[in-house]
C-alpha cells in the first residue's frame, strides 16, 4: 500500500495489529476457518502452527488454487483475477 512507502521509495512495514492470543474457551470447533494457498509461505506457517498446537479439529481449512485465475472465466467482461478454490482432482 502507498502508506508503506517512505519518501525515498523504500518499503516500510506497518506494525501488525493481530497480536491477541486465543484462549482455550475461544478455541471451539466452528469458530475459526483458514483459507490458504500452498504457494504462500505465510499460509504455510499458519498450517504448521495449527498442527503443532493440535488445532486440526478446531480450525478448519480450505485450500485455494496455487495460481491466481479469472474468478468468472465464463464472463468475457470480467477481468478480475484472484484466488479460486481448487477442484477435487487437483
Secondary structure as UniProt FT lines:
FT   HELIX           2..4
FT   TURN            7..8
FT   TURN            24..26
FT   TURN            29..30
FT   STRAND          32..36
FT   TURN            38..39
FT   HELIX           41..52
FT   TURN            53..54
FT   TURN            56..58
FT   STRAND          59..64
FT   STRAND          69..70
FT   TURN            71..74
FT   TURN            76..77
FT   STRAND          81..82
FT   TURN            88..89
//
